[in-house]
Amino acid sequence: MAPDGTYLGYLTPLPSTGYDIMKTRAEQGSVGELVFRDTRTMHTALAWGKIGQIPYKKSLHIWIMDEDGTNHRKLTDGTDTEYGPKFSPSGNWVVFTRLVTTGFEVFVARMP
């Protein structure tokens, strides 16, 4: 849910692989609106930040975009696969897990 409670965010699976990131007004009878289509990534959850940004997994890494689906920027880099981005309560950090050689570890990235 958007921080102000006006929108709900959700994922819809595509027939082959990937997901659409959708949003809809938080009122009865609202129709979903496409925010972003990612045909290569399997999302597991959707997080929405206090400042109107949505983190998501694309390929191996964590990206962030504005809630209207614009201004995509890569938040992490490296060779390990990352999963499950969520905002910290303050909204200043994105918390995620990374699969390293010893298993999963929790990491944080500062919001740009």
N, C-alpha and C positions, 0 to 999 in steps of 0.2 A: 504494500500500500504506500502511496505517496505520503510524505511527511505531513502534508496538510489534510490528508484524508479524502481528497477529491477524486483520485484515480486509484484503480487496482491494476497491478502488473501481473502478467501471467505468461506462461510458455505454451505454445502449441506445437506438437511434433509434426515434422514434414514426413511425407510418405516414405522417403528413402533414408536420409540421414540429415540431422540438423533440426533446428527449431526456429519458430518465429517468436520474437519478443513482442508481446502485445500489451496494450493498455486500454482500459475502459473507464468511463466515469462511474463513480461509486454510487450509482442510483439505479433503481429498478428500470429495466427496459433499455439500458445503454448498449450500444453496439461496440464491439472491439475494434481497435485501430492498430494497424501494423506500425511498430516502432523500428524494428530491425529484423531482417531475415538473414540467418546464418546457416548456410547449407552444409557446412563442414564440421560443426561442433555439436556435441550432445550436451546440452545444459542439464543441470540437475535441480537448480533452484534459481530464483531471481531475487536480487536485493535492490533496494531503492534507497538512496542516500538523502540526508536532510537538505542538501543543497541542490537537489534535482538532478542527480546523476545516477547512472545504473552501471555497476561493474558486471562484466561477463567474461566467460572463457572463450577464447578464439584460438584455434590451433593448440599450441602448448601453453599459452600465456594468458594473463589477465589483462583485459582492456577495460576502458571506461568510456561511456558516452553520455551526452546530455539526454534528458528524459524524452526529448522529441526525436531521438534517433540520429542526431548530428554530432559533430565534433568528437569523432572516435580517436582515442589515443591509447597507445600501448603503455601499460603501467609496470609490467615486469619484463625481464629478459633472462636469457640463460638457456641451458640445454635440458632442464628437467621439466616434466609435465606438472601443471598447476591446476587446482580444482577449487570449487566452492567459494567464490569471493563473497564476502559480507562486509558491511561497514561496521566500524567500531561505534559505540554509542555516541561519541562526540562527532562522528562524521569526518574526522581528520585522517583516518587510517582505513585501509582495506585489509582485512584479515583473510588468509587463504591457506590451503594446504598444498604442499609440494611433495611429489613422489621422488625421493632420493634413493640412493643405493641401499640404505638401511631401512627403508619404509617411508611412511608419511610423516612429515614434520609441518608444524604450523609456522607461518611467516606473516609479516605485516609489511605493507608498503604505504608510505606517506602520500596523501593526496597531493597532486600537483597544484 
